[in-house]
Amino acid sequence: MTSFLPEFKLLIDGVEYTNKTISNISHQSGRDDIYTQPRGSYLRCEVLALQNENYPIAINNGLTLQVKDSNDNWVNIFGGNITDISVQVERSGSVATTINYAILAVGSLAKLTKIVFDTNLAQNKDGDQIYNLLKDFLLNSWNEVSASQSWSGYNSNTWANAENIGLGEIDQPGQFTMEQRPTEPDYVSNIANRIANSGLGLLYEDSNGNIGYADANHRQTDLANNGYTTISANTALFSGLANTARIADVRNSIVLNYGNNYGSQKTSQDSQSILNYGYKAETINSTIHTAADAQTIADRFVALRSNPRYLFESITFPLNNSELTDAERDALLNIYLGQPIRIIDLPIQINGGEFQGFVENWSWRTSYNELFITIGLSPIEFSLVSVKWEGVSASEYWNTLNNSLTWETAIGAVA
């Protein structure tokens, strides 16, 4: 058991506000459900000027919020740019006047909704297309660098790319070949989302505010290499904990239009699911290029969604809870989209007492000397069709595996 008192570091345009009063922190990141791409994250916070200080905070300033972990290391929990500032008098008296700077900052994905791309994209794998789409906006060339910039900051840079202003890890080349894109103007966010949806991948923001892309196999690889973060529900807030399955999530018949101008078509169905839950169809327009990939996508979509799965509405962990180990708390501080998490010690009515899945969204909030994280999860079956025994880590113990596991299929088994 360990005690924890959150320590925050707020950086705005490189200026540290750690020694100022930072309050009312709230945050949201990730996606609403498994059918959508993530939206731009946001952070709201307030900085108090207790001695009537005039802070040089401006629109579009870079903002980073960090929290100190159990090893006294600063961990980024948000990176973005300021979009809204409200400056108001909090209180005033004969001794001093207190000014409140209420700040809203958004993550990098929000930038893509304001940028128009009017060039073609060559036929390529999904990861390569995403990279080629984003690099022109997120990697500066030398003629785009400020004339006042010193050479000392470029020791490891090449002539091709002078500055990275928001490009994160991109899974390249990706898993599926995408159709070439003709030269026609559209928002970068629309183009990127179409590529990601077609390739069963995800755009995301990392904790530094950079935009990344996880391809269709990213989660399976991460799970096989690193296993689950296992956390006891006994350290969470039980009130309101809910596990929900919805017939609306079922898709058992897919018509996938693909190729040039979506002129070709592939279909896939699950007859048993149709018999059990009725006909639940969907038509999808995809930029997939080949017929074989189109059929694979259609089949995989049906395999992942032909049966309802229980989803966590949310689960909230107070990081001040002394029952959390340092390892569990640090894992939550370093949360990321797609992180494999196993929740144990649940009530028996909630998924039989154990839930295995991936992080889809999370939010931070504070109260006096407290820090809370609320996590939304999807069951592992929504992302992985099947993980076979040969894909299980060699370091796995038998007693950590799900009791309902059979030899034939090991869906969601690895830890």
C-alpha positions in Angstrom: 0.0 0.0 0.0 1.4 3.4 -1.0 0.3 7.0 -0.4 0.0 9.5 -3.2 -0.4 13.2 -3.3 -0.6 14.5 -6.9 2.0 17.1 -7.9 1.4 18.9 -11.2 3.6 20.8 -13.6 2.0 23.1 -16.1 4.0 24.4 -19.0 2.6 27.1 -21.2 4.8 28.3 -24.1 7.8 26.9 -22.3 7.0 28.8 -19.1 6.6 26.7 -16.0 3.6 27.5 -13.8 4.2 24.7 -11.2 4.6 27.2 -8.4 1.3 28.8 -9.2 -2.1 27.7 -8.0 -3.5 25.3 -10.6 -7.1 24.1 -10.1 -10.2 22.6 -11.6 -8.4 20.3 -14.0 -10.6 18.3 -16.4 -9.7 16.3 -19.4 -11.1 14.0 -22.1 -9.3 11.8 -24.6 -10.0 8.9 -26.9 -13.1 7.8 -28.8 -16.8 7.5 -27.9 -17.2 3.9 -29.2 -15.5 1.3 -31.3 -17.2 2.4 -34.5 -15.6 5.9 -34.6 -12.2 7.4 -34.8 -10.9 9.4 -31.8 -11.7 13.1 -31.5 -9.2 15.8 -30.5 -8.6 15.6 -26.7 -9.1 18.6 -24.5 -7.9 20.0 -21.2 -9.6 22.6 -19.0 -7.8 24.2 -16.1 -7.5 27.4 -14.1 -4.4 29.3 -13.1 -4.8 31.8 -10.2 -2.8 35.0 -10.0 -2.9 35.5 -6.3 -0.7 38.7 -6.3 -2.3 40.3 -9.3 0.3 38.9 -11.7 -0.1 39.6 -15.5 0.6 36.2 -17.1 1.7 36.2 -20.8 -0.8 33.4 -21.8 -2.0 33.7 -25.4 -4.1 31.8 -27.9 -2.2 28.9 -29.7 0.4 28.7 -26.9 1.6 25.2 -26.4 0.4 23.6 -23.2 1.7 20.5 -21.4 0.4 19.1 -18.1 2.5 16.6 -16.2 2.1 14.6 -13.0 4.9 13.2 -10.8 4.9 9.4 -10.6 6.0 7.0 -7.8 9.7 7.4 -9.0 9.5 11.2 -8.8 9.5 11.4 -12.6 7.3 13.8 -14.5 4.8 12.0 -16.7 2.9 13.8 -19.5 -0.9 13.4 -19.2 -1.7 16.0 -21.9 -0.1 18.0 -24.7 -1.9 20.5 -26.9 -2.5 24.2 -27.8 -4.6 26.8 -26.1 -7.8 27.7 -28.0 -9.8 29.7 -25.3 -8.8 32.0 -22.5 -11.1 33.7 -20.0 -9.5 36.2 -17.6 -11.7 37.4 -14.8 -11.5 38.8 -11.3 -11.9 36.0 -8.8 -11.9 38.2 -5.7 -10.8 41.7 -4.8 -10.1 43.4 -1.5 -8.0 46.0 0.2 -5.0 43.7 0.5 -4.8 42.1 -3.0 -6.8 41.2 -6.1 -7.0 37.5 -7.4 -7.2 37.0 -11.1 -8.5 33.7 -12.6 -7.1 32.5 -16.0 -9.5 29.8 -17.2 -7.9 27.9 -20.1 -9.1 25.5 -22.7 -6.5 23.6 -24.7 -7.1 20.9 -27.4 -4.9 18.2 -28.8 -3.4 17.8 -32.3 -6.3 15.8 -33.9 -8.4 19.0 -33.7 -5.9 20.7 -36.0 -6.7 18.3 -38.8 -10.3 19.5 -39.1 -9.1 22.9 -40.2 -6.5 21.9 -42.8 -7.5 21.2 -46.5 -5.5 18.7 -48.6 -5.8 19.2 -52.3 -3.2 16.8 -53.7 -3.4 13.2 -54.8 -2.2 10.2 -52.7 -0.6 7.3 -54.5 -1.8 3.7 -54.0 -0.1 2.5 -50.9 -0.5 0.6 -47.6 -2.7 2.3 -45.0 0.2 3.3 -42.7 2.2 4.7 -45.6 -0.7 6.7 -46.9 -1.4 8.2 -43.4 2.3 9.2 -43.1 2.4 10.8 -46.6 -0.8 12.7 -45.8 0.4 14.0 -42.4 4.1 14.7 -43.0 3.6 17.8 -45.0 1.7 19.4 -42.1 3.5 18.0 -39.2 7.1 17.9 -40.3 8.6 21.4 -41.1 11.2 21.8 -43.8 14.1 24.2 -43.2 12.5 27.1 -45.0 9.6 26.9 -42.6 11.8 27.3 -39.5 11.8 30.6 -37.7 14.8 32.7 -38.6 15.6 33.3 -35.0 16.0 29.5 -34.3 19.6 28.6 -33.2 21.5 25.7 -34.8 22.0 24.0 -31.4 18.6 22.6 -31.5 19.2 20.6 -34.7 22.0 18.2 -33.8 20.1 15.1 -34.8 18.0 16.5 -37.6 18.4 15.8 -41.3 18.2 18.3 -44.1 14.8 16.8 -45.2 13.1 17.5 -41.9 14.0 20.4 -39.7 11.2 20.2 -37.1 8.6 17.7 -35.9 5.6 19.7 -34.9 3.2 16.9 -34.1 3.9 13.7 -36.0 4.0 10.7 -33.7 4.5 7.0 -34.2 3.0 5.8 -37.5 2.7 2.0 -38.1 4.3 1.6 -41.5 3.7 0.3 -44.0 0.3 -0.9 -42.5 -1.7 -4.0 -43.2 -3.9 -3.3 -46.3 -3.4 -1.6 -49.7 -5.4 1.5 -50.1 -6.8 2.9 -53.4 -5.0 6.0 -54.8 -6.7 9.2 -54.0 -7.5 11.7 -56.8 -6.6 15.4 -56.6 -9.6 17.0 -54.9 -9.8 19.2 -51.9 -11.0 17.8 -48.6 -10.2 18.3 -44.9 -7.2 16.2 -43.7 -9.3 14.8 -40.9 -11.8 13.4 -43.3 -9.2 11.8 -45.5 -7.2 10.4 -42.6 -10.3 8.9 -41.0 -11.4 7.2 -44.2 -8.0 5.6 -44.6 -7.9 4.5 -40.9 -11.5 3.1 -41.0 -10.8 1.3 -44.3 -7.6 -0.3 -42.8 -9.2 -1.2 -39.4 -6.7 1.2 -37.8 -6.9 4.1 -35.4 -5.5 7.7 -35.4 -4.6 8.8 -31.9 -2.8 11.5 -29.9 0.0 10.5 -27.6 0.6 12.1 -24.2 3.0 14.6 -25.9 0.2 15.8 -28.2 1.6 14.1 -31.3 -0.6 12.3 -33.8 0.0 8.6 -34.3 -1.5 5.7 -36.3 -2.1 2.2 -35.0 -2.8 -0.3 -37.8 -5.1 -3.3 -37.6 -2.5 -5.6 -35.9 -1.2 -3.0 -33.4 -3.2 -4.1 -30.4 -2.6 -7.8 -31.0 1.2 -7.1 -31.2 1.2 -4.9 -28.1 -0.8 -7.5 -26.1 1.5 -10.3 -27.2 4.7 -8.3 -26.3 3.7 -6.5 -23.2 0.6 -8.3 -21.7 -2.1 -6.7 -19.7 -2.0 -4.1 -17.0 -3.9 -5.9 -14.2 -5.8 -3.8 -11.7 -8.1 -4.8 -8.9 -11.6 -3.3 -9.0 -11.3 -3.1 -5.2 -9.2 0.0 -5.8 -11.9 1.7 -7.9 -15.1 3.5 -7.1 -17.8 0.8 -7.2 -20.8 3.1 -7.2 -22.3 3.3 -10.7 -20.0 0.6 -12.1 -21.9 -0.9 -15.1 -21.3 -3.5 -17.8 -23.6 -3.1 -20.7 -24.3 -5.3 -23.8 -26.4 -3.8 -26.7 -28.1 -5.4 -29.6 -27.3 -2.1 -31.5 -23.6 -3.1 -31.5 -24.4 -6.3 -33.5 -23.5 -6.4 -37.2 -24.0 -9.8 -38.9 -24.2 -8.8 -42.6 -21.8 -6.5 -44.3 -21.8 -5.0 -47.8 -18.4 -3.5 -48.4 -18.0 -1.2 -51.4 -14.4 -0.7 -52.4 -12.0 0.2 -55.2 -12.1 3.1 -57.7 -15.2 5.2 -56.8 -16.4 2.3 -54.6 -17.3 0.5 -57.8 -16.6 -3.1 -56.6 -18.4 -5.0 -53.8 -17.8 -7.8 -51.3 -20.2 -9.2 -48.8 -20.0 -11.3 -45.6 -22.6 -12.8 -43.2 -22.9 -14.8 -40.0 -25.9 -17.1 -40.4 -26.0 -18.1 -36.7 -25.9 -14.5 -35.6 -28.8 -13.7 -38.0 -30.7 -16.6 -36.5 -30.0 -15.5 -32.9 -30.4 -11.7 -33.2 -32.1 -10.9 -36.4 -30.7 -9.3 -39.6 -28.3 -6.5 -38.6 -26.7 -5.2 -41.7 -24.4 -2.3 -42.7 -23.0 -0.9 -45.9 -19.5 0.4 -45.8 -17.6 2.5 -48.3 -13.9 1.6 -48.1 -10.7 2.8 -49.9 -9.4 -0.8 -49.9 -7.8 -1.6 -53.3 -7.7 -5.4 -53.7 -10.6 -7.8 -53.8 -8.8 -10.2 -51.3 -8.2 -7.4 -48.8 -11.8 -6.3 -49.2 -13.1 -9.8 -48.4 -10.8 -10.0 -45.4 -12.0 -6.7 -44.0 -15.7 -7.7 -44.5 -15.2 -11.1 -42.9 -13.2 -9.6 -40.0 -15.8 -6.9 -39.4 -18.5 -9.6 -39.1 -16.3 -11.8 -36.9 -15.7 -9.0 -34.5 -19.3 -7.8 -34.2 -21.6 -10.7 -34.9 -22.3 -11.2 -31.2 -23.0 -8.6 -28.5 -20.2 -8.1 -25.9 -20.3 -6.5 -22.6 -18.7 -3.1 -22.4 -17.8 -1.1 -19.4 -19.7 2.1 -19.3 -16.8 3.4 -17.2 -14.7 2.6 -14.2 -13.1 5.3 -12.0 -9.9 5.0 -10.1 -8.9 7.5 -7.4 -5.1 7.6 -7.7 -4.9 8.6 -4.0 -6.2 5.2 -3.0 -3.5 3.7 -0.9 -4.6 0.2 -2.0 -3.1 0.9 -5.5 0.4 -0.3 -5.9 3.1 2.0 -7.4 3.1 -0.1 -10.5 -0.7 0.1 -10.9 -0.7 3.8 -10.3 2.1 4.5 -12.7 0.4 2.3 -15.4 -2.7 4.5 -15.1 -0.6 7.7 -15.2 0.9 6.4 -18.5 -2.5 5.3 -20.0 -2.8 5.3 -23.8 -5.4 4.5 -26.4 -5.5 0.7 -26.9 -3.7 -0.2 -23.7 -4.6 -3.8 -22.7 -6.2 -3.8 -19.3 -7.5 -6.7 -17.1 -9.9 -5.7 -14.3 -10.1 -8.3 -11.6 -12.2 -8.6 -8.3 -15.3 -7.3 -10.0 -18.7 -8.3 -8.6 -19.6 -11.7 -10.0 -22.6 -10.1 -11.8 -20.1 -8.0 -13.9 -18.6 -10.2 -16.5 -18.2 -13.1 -14.1 -15.8 -11.1 -11.9 -13.2 -10.3 -14.5 -12.9 -8.1 -17.6 -10.3 -8.1 -20.3 -10.1 -5.4 -22.9 -8.6 -2.3 -24.3 -8.7 1.4 -23.3 -10.9 3.4 -25.7 -11.2 6.7 -23.8 -10.2 8.2 -20.5 -10.6 11.5 -18.6 -8.8 13.1 -15.7 -10.4 15.3 -13.0 -9.2 16.7 -9.8 -10.6 17.8 -6.4 -8.7 19.1 -3.4 -5.4 17.1 -3.3 -7.0 14.3 -5.3 -6.7 13.0 -8.8 -9.2 10.7 -10.5 -9.1 8.8 -13.8 -12.2 7.4 -15.5 -11.7 4.8 -18.2 -13.9 3.4 -21.0 -13.0 -0.1 -22.2 -14.0 -2.3 -25.0 -13.9 -6.1 -24.6 -10.9 -7.8 -26.2 -13.1 -9.6 -28.7 -14.0 -6.4 -30.4 -10.4 -5.8 -31.5 -8.9 -9.3 -31.8 -10.6 -12.0 -33.8 -8.6 -14.8 -32.1 -5.3 -15.1 -30.2 -4.0 -18.7 -30.5 -1.9 -20.5 -28.0 1.3 -19.9 -30.0 0.7 -16.2 -29.6 0.8 -16.3 -25.8 3.9 -14.9 -24.1 6.3 -17.6 -23.0 6.4 -16.0 -19.5 2.6 -16.5 -19.0 1.4 -18.4 -15.9 -1.5 -20.8 -16.2 -3.3 -19.4 -13.2 -3.6 -16.0 -14.8 -5.6 -17.2 -17.7 -9.4 -17.0 -18.0 -11.1 -20.0 -16.4 -13.4 -20.4 -19.3 -10.6 -20.7 -21.8 -10.5 -23.8 -24.0 -7.7 -25.4 -26.0 -9.4 -24.8 -29.4 -9.6 -21.0 -29.1 -7.8 -18.6 -26.8 -9.6 -15.4 -27.5 -8.5 -12.8 -25.1 -6.2 -15.2 -23.3 -2.8 -13.6 -23.3 -1.6 -11.6 -20.4 
